[in-house]
Amino acid sequence: MNLELEQFLNENKKLSGVLSECPFSIAIYKADGTPDFANKALNKLWNVDEATSQYLLQHYNLLHDEQLKNNGQMEFILNALKGEITWIPPIKYDFTQTSEIQNTNLRIFWVRSVIYPVFNDKKEVTHLVLMSEDFTERMDFEENLKHFNEILTKRVEEEVANSKRKDEIIAEQSRMAAIVDTLGVISHHWRQPLNSLHWLIQDLEYAYEQDEVNKDYIEQMMTHSKELIHQMSEIINDFRKYLSKPEQDNFYLKEFLKNDIENFIIEQTKNNKQIQLFFSGEDNFKVFGSKDAFIRILRSLLENAIGVLRERNVEEGKIFISTISYLERREVIIQIEDNGGGISDKNFKKIFDPYFSTKKEKNGHGLGLFMAKMIVEKNMDGSLSVTNSKNGAVFSIQLRIIE
């Protein structure tokens, strides 16, 4: 041991005892790298007995340690020799690879250290006090945690990929189911005009046998046939628009209702002045969705309301269009209410079914309530529902407010 250090420790027996019994690993090195002192905790860290510890004190040199040079730790020691208190990041140290002590029975472990320089009266660094702690358990835990995270990440990626494939399959199945449902609805709507065409052809045969076929008869038959074929063509166009996802062109609600829909009502009721239209709600919100799709939805609902008022011979037919905003939820409700008496209990649960109709005359098609509901929910991220008021049916469309 260095004479000055030995003298200092001898004069400070209590300090010497504290250093020896301290639970932290402490080693004191001379400025040339040779060890001068090692406490019991350091022997425990190295897993050596007192005899081996003395052997290390005689043969080991901190500045000649190849492992410290190879893993970049030597620069921290050199900084300490310049007089700086230096923290050394955790390193995995294998004493069996150190040339001076490779024949000793030492362990491999992770260690984290801090170096304190000791100065003489001339402010020269004479010793380095190296305090170390065993970081093996912590680093092993982090290594296991890292390995576990890698496995978990891989499994999550696999599950996400599997889920994506499942979603694609479900989406394809949903698309096919939608096509099947749509074909079923088209066939349902085509049944009436096809049946009418069938009777026209049969009537033509009968009229020919009765010698009733003349120019007027042919013209009437042609006109009626063209109307039926046009009706079937419109059915296809409506369903084609339904199947194609409309482009999202978010629109201002008030401007849309006051312009497009008001003009539509005027056109539909020009031959029936008994139906009046009322608007309420002044807020002009921009809503999420397709304006073209929303036009088709509202026209379908308005056609339905007008049809009910006419069918039930309501003397003073009224249609109320109102908007109710819920800014905290960023949504707006558009309500279409008529005074046609409402929907009967037996029809209420079936009102949105694809094949259901309350019309006595099967000469209308439009989008239908089924398709209107599907467009709102699938393409506009909203909802369509119905209730009865004291006046009649109230259809409510919920949409997201954009601004």
C-alpha positions, 0 to 999 in steps of 0.5 A: 500500500502506498505509504501516504495512504497507509499512513492516512488509514492508520491515522484514521482507524475508524475511516479504515474500518468504515471502508473495509465494512462498507456494503459498496465495493471500493477499490483504491488505485495509485495514479499508475493504475496499480491497486492499493486497497480493496474492501470486503464488498469488492471481494464479494463482487469478484467472488474471491477469498482474501488470498485471491484478493491479495493476488489481484492487488499484486498483479492487476493494473487498471490502466493495462486492462484490455477489456476496458480499452476494447469496450471504450471504458478507459477514457472514463478512467483517464478523465478521472486521472485529470481530476474529474469525478467520473461515472462509468456506464454499466459494462459486462466484465469478464475477469477471466479475459484479463491477462494478469489474472486469467488463471484465477477463479473469477466471475463474469458480471455487470458492474456500474462504477464511479471514480473519485480522484484524490489529490495531494497538497500540490493538487496532483491526482495521487489515487483513484477511488473506484466505487462499484455496484453489482448491476448483473441482476438489473441488466439480466432483468433488462435483457430478459425484458428486451427479449420478452418485448421482442417476442411480444412485438413479433407476436403482436405483428403476427396477430395484427397480420392475422387480424388484417387477413381476417378483416379482409376476409370479413370485408369480402364476405360483407361485400358479397353479402351486400351484393346478394342482398342488393340483388334480392332487393332489385329482384323484389323491386323489379317484380311489379314492373315485370308483372305489369309487362307480362300482363301487357303482353297477354292483353296484346294477345287478347286484343289481337284475338278480339280485333281491338289492336289499332293505332291508339292501342299500340301507342298506349301500350308503347307508352306504358311499356316505356314507363315500366322499362324506365322505372326498371332502369331507374331502379338499377341506377339507384342501386348502382349509386348505392353500391358505389361509395360516394366521394366525401365532399363535406358540406354546409347543412343549412345551405343544402337544406334551404336550396336543394331540398326546398326546390325538390319539395316545391317540384314534388308538391306543385300539383298539390298546394295542400302540402306545406314545408317548414324549416327550423334551426339556423345554425349552418354546420359543415357536416361529414359525408357526401352531399350527393348521397345525402340528397338521395337520402333526404329525397327518399325520406321526403318522397315517403312523407309526401306519399303518406300524406297523399295516400291518407288524404291529409287535408293540410299536409305538413312536413317539418325539417329541423336541425338540433345541434349537440356541440359537446358531442360534435354532432347534429340531428336532422329531423323530418316529421310529417303529420300523416298519423305515424307508423302503425305498431305492426309496421314499426319494427319492419320499417327499415327491412329491405322488402318492406313497403306500406304503399298500397300501389306497388308503383314506386321504388326510389332508394327505400328506407332500407338503402337510406339507412345503409348509406347513412351508417356505412358511408357517412358515419352516422345513423338513421332512426324513426319515432312517432310523434303526436303528428306523425312519423319522425325520421332522425339523421345523426351526422358528425359536425366537421366545423 
